[in-house]
């Protein structure tokens, strides 16, 4: 399902990258109740050096290059193309898994997803285990997100759900209150929120999760017409106002009308999944 263009010279990574992206593709499909059909290959650029990545990004992203060049360690996905550079085997596979989800959504989903959902699902593919030529994704082993979540709980920096679902990464990066690590907390809480929808009480809310994703895939969310049009038009940049409005409507329509009870259950779930996590000081 992928055409990989690379300047990597690491023999082990060169052997494993094709197996990784194909395993990731199957994992992305597993998020949907109905798999999508795809005959066109995805393009992924994987550079051996950051300087090569920067030179390509200058050309590929045009007038937006300076925005993408601010990415210090990672990758990006644009127009169904993933562009990454080597930051070590484990970390590179982590970002390929994360950005690969965005790449998948850009190709197949009629609607663009709100930040909390898009970023939350992407974190499910950051941690994996290799066995007999296949990569198994294990979000329950994502120590980066779990450690950040536990630290936020301990320090009282948990972002209230009403704010979490209406924020985008840019708003989180600008700082939430006085918490300078808010961007990490933003990703960790969305990771926990998606896991909550999938796992809570033996999958009690899994149907809600599937319905929400399926509506984005098919383009039939029950939201205001203007919000739906913006979700479908990839030529127009998404705004913070759109993200706030559509997230609120989607949550009320597809997830819950009782925000207080939902948040109490979510926070309990967060405490449970970090119970055995130790923070090194």
For each residue, the residues with C-beta under 8 A, 3 or more apart:
1: 21 22 25 38 41 42
2: 18 21 22 25 41 42 43 44
3: 41 42 43 44
4: 17 18 21 44 45 46
5: 43 44 45 46
6: 14 17 45 46 47 48
7: 46 47 48 49 52
8: 13 14 17 46 47 48 86
9: 14 48
10: 13 14 48 86 89
11: 14 15
12: 15 16 89
13: 8 10 16 17 86 89 92
14: 6 8 9 10 11 17
15: 11 12 18 19
16: 12 13 19 20 89 93 130
17: 4 6 8 13 14 20 21 46 96
18: 2 4 15 21 22
19: 15 16 22 23 133 134 135
20: 16 17 23 24 93 96 97 128 135
21: 1 2 4 17 18 24 25 42 44 96 100
22: 1 2 18 19 25 26
23: 19 20 26 27 128 134 135 136 137
24: 20 21 27 28 96 97 100 101 125 135 137
25: 1 2 21 22 28 29 100 104
26: 22 23 29 30
27: 23 24 30 31 97 124 125 137
28: 24 25 31 100 101 104 125
29: 25 26 32 35 36
30: 26 27
31: 27 28 121 124 213
32: 29 35 36 210 213 214 217
33: 210 214
34: 214
35: 29 32
36: 29 32 108 217
37:
38: 1 107 108
39:
40: 107
41: 1 2 3
42: 1 2 3 21 80 81 82 103 104 107
43: 2 3 5 80 81 82
44: 2 3 4 5 21 81 82 83 84 96 100 103
45: 4 5 6 53 56 81 82 83 84
46: 4 5 6 7 8 17 84 85 86 92 96
47: 6 7 8 50 52 53 56 83 84 85 86
48: 6 7 8 9 10 52 85 86
49: 7 52 53 85 86
50: 47 53 54 85
51: 54 55
52: 7 47 48 49 55 56 85
53: 45 47 49 50 56 57 83 84 85
54: 50 51 57 58 69
55: 51 52 58 59
56: 45 47 52 53 59 60 83
57: 53 54 60 61 65 68 69 83
58: 54 55 61 65 69
59: 55 56 62
60: 56 57 78 81 83
61: 57 58 64 65 67 68 78
62: 59 65
63:
64: 61 67 68
65: 57 58 61 62 68 69
66: 69 70
67: 61 64 70
68: 57 61 64 65 71 76 78
69: 54 57 58 65 66
70: 66 67
71: 68 74 75 76
72:
73: 87 91
74: 71 84 87 95 99
75: 71 82 83 84 85 95 96 98 99
76: 68 71 82 83 99
77: 80 81 82 83 99 100 102 103 106
78: 60 61 68 81 83 106
79: 106
80: 42 43 77 103 106 107
81: 42 43 44 45 60 77 78 103
82: 42 43 44 45 75 76 77 96 99 100 102 103
83: 44 45 47 53 56 57 60 75 76 77 78
84: 44 45 46 47 53 74 75 92 95 96 99
85: 46 47 48 49 50 52 53 75 92
86: 8 10 13 46 47 48 49 92
87: 73 74 91 92 95
88: 91 92
89: 10 12 13 16 92 93
90: 93 94
91: 73 87 88 94 95
92: 13 46 84 85 86 87 88 89 95 96
93: 16 20 89 90 96 97 128 135
94: 90 91 97 98 126 127
95: 74 75 84 87 91 92 98 99 126
96: 17 20 21 24 44 46 75 82 84 92 93 99 100
97: 20 24 27 93 94 100 101 122 125 126 128 137
98: 75 94 95 101 102 122 123 125 126
99: 74 75 76 77 82 84 95 96 102 103 122
100: 21 24 25 28 44 77 82 96 97 103 104 125
101: 24 28 97 98 104 105 118 121 122 124 125
102: 77 82 98 99 105 106 118 122
103: 42 44 77 80 81 82 99 100 106 107
104: 25 28 42 100 101 107 108
105: 101 102 108 109 112 113 118 216
106: 77 78 79 80 102 103 109 234
107: 38 40 42 80 103 104
108: 36 38 104 105 217
109: 105 106 112 113 216 217
110: 216 217 218 219 232
111: 215 216 217 219 221 228 231 232
112: 105 109 118 216 231 232 234 238
113: 105 109 117 118 121 216
114: 117 118 165 243 246 247 250
115: 118 119 167 168 169 190 243 247
116: 119 120 164 165 167 190 193 247
117: 113 114 120 121 190 194 212 213 216 250
118: 101 102 105 112 113 114 115 121 122
119: 115 116 122 123 169 186 187 190
120: 116 117 123 124 190 191 193 194
121: 31 101 113 117 118 124 194 213
122: 97 98 99 101 102 118 119 125 126
123: 98 119 120 126 139 142 145 187 190 191 194
124: 27 31 101 120 121 137 139 191 194 195
125: 24 27 28 97 98 100 101 122 128 137 139
126: 94 95 97 98 122 123 139 142 144 145
127: 94 137 138 139 141 142 143
128: 20 23 93 97 125 135 136 137 138
129: 135 136 138 141
130: 16 134 135 136
131: 134 136
132:
133: 19
134: 19 23 130 131
135: 19 20 23 24 93 128 129 130
136: 23 128 129 130 131
137: 23 24 27 97 124 125 127 128
138: 127 128 129 141 142
139: 123 124 125 126 127 142 191 195
140: 195 273
141: 127 129 138
142: 123 126 127 138 139 145 146 191
143: 127 146 147 277
144: 126 147 148 188
145: 123 126 142 148 149 187 188 191 192
146: 142 143 149 150 188 273 274 277
147: 143 144 150 151 277 279
148: 144 145 151 152 181 184 185 187 188
149: 145 146 152 153 185 188 189 191 192 270 273 274
150: 146 147 153 154 274 277 279
151: 147 148 154 155 157 181 279
152: 148 149 155 157 158 159 181 185 188 189
153: 149 150 156 158 270 271 274
154: 150 151 279
155: 151 152 179
156: 153
157: 151 152 177 179 181 182 185
158: 152 153 185 189 267 270
159: 152 163 164 167 176 182 185 186 189
160: 163 164 263
161: 164 165 193 259 262 263 266
162: 165 166 259
163: 159 160 166 167 176
164: 116 159 160 161 167 186 189 190 193
165: 114 116 161 162 193 247 248 251
166: 162 163 243 244 247 248
167: 115 116 159 163 164 171 172 176 186 243
168: 115 171 172 238 240 243
169: 115 119 172 173 183 186 187
170: 173 174 240
171: 167 168 174 176 240
172: 167 168 169 175 176 182 183 185 186
173: 169 170 182 183
174: 170 171
175: 172 178 179 180 182
176: 159 163 167 171 172 179 182 185 186
177: 157 182
178: 175
179: 155 157 175 176 182 185
180: 175
181: 148 151 152 157 184 185
182: 157 159 172 173 175 176 177 179 185 186
183: 169 172 173 186 187
184: 148 181 187 188
185: 148 149 152 157 158 159 172 176 179 181 182 188 189
186: 119 159 164 167 169 172 176 182 183 189 190
187: 119 123 145 148 169 183 184 190 191
188: 144 145 146 148 149 152 184 185 191 192
189: 149 152 158 159 164 185 186 192 193 270
190: 115 116 117 119 120 123 164 186 187 193 194
191: 120 123 124 139 142 145 149 187 188 194 195
192: 145 149 188 189 195 196 266 269 270 273
193: 116 120 161 164 165 189 190 196 197 266
194: 117 120 121 123 124 190 191 197 198 209
195: 124 139 140 191 192 198 199 269 273
196: 192 193 199 200 205 265 266 269 270
197: 193 194 200 205 206 208 209 255
198: 194 195 203 205 206 209
199: 195 196 203 269
200: 196 197 203 204 205 265 269
201: 204 205
202:
203: 198 199 200 206
204: 200 201
205: 196 197 198 200 201 208 209 255
206: 197 198 203 209 210
207: 210 211
208: 197 205 211 212 254 255
209: 194 197 198 205 206 212 213
210: 32 33 206 207 213 214
211: 207 208 214 215 254
212: 117 208 209 215 216 250 254 255
213: 31 32 117 121 209 210 216 217
214: 32 33 34 210 211 217 218
215: 111 211 212 218 219 220 221 222 254
216: 105 109 110 111 112 113 117 212 213 219 221 231
217: 32 36 108 109 110 111 213 214
218: 110 214 215
219: 110 111 215 216 228 231 232
220: 215
221: 111 215 216 228 231 246 250 253
222: 215 253
223: 227 228 231 246 249 250 253
224: 227 228 245 249
225: 228 229
226: 229 230
227: 223 224 230 231 242 245 246 249
228: 111 219 221 223 224 225 231 232
229: 225 226 232 233
230: 226 227 233 236 238 239 242 246
231: 111 112 216 219 221 223 227 228 242 246
232: 110 111 112 219 228 229
233: 229 230 236
234: 106 112
235:
236: 230 233
237:
238: 112 168 230 242 243
239: 230 242 243
240: 168 170 171 243 244
241: 244 245
242: 227 230 231 238 239 245 246
243: 114 115 166 167 168 238 239 240 246 247
244: 166 240 241 247 248
245: 224 227 241 242 248 249
246: 114 221 223 227 230 231 242 243 249 250
247: 114 115 116 165 166 243 244 250 251
248: 165 166 244 245 251 252
249: 223 224 227 245 246 252 253
250: 114 117 212 221 223 246 247 253 254 255
251: 165 247 248 254 255 256 259
252: 248 249 255 256 257
253: 221 222 223 249 250
254: 208 211 212 215 250 251
255: 197 205 208 212 250 251 252 262
256: 251 252 259 261 262
257: 252
258: 261 262
259: 161 162 251 256 262 263
260: 263 264
261: 256 258 264 265
262: 161 255 256 258 259 265 266
263: 160 161 259 260 266 267
264: 260 261 267 268
265: 196 200 261 262 268 269
266: 161 192 193 196 262 263 269 270
267: 158 263 264 270 271
268: 264 265 271 272
269: 192 195 196 199 200 265 266 272 273
270: 149 153 158 189 192 196 266 267 273 274
271: 153 267 268 274 275
272: 268 269 275
273: 140 146 149 192 195 269 270
274: 146 149 150 153 270 271 277
275: 271 272
276:
277: 143 146 147 150 274
278:
279: 147 150 151 154
280:
281:
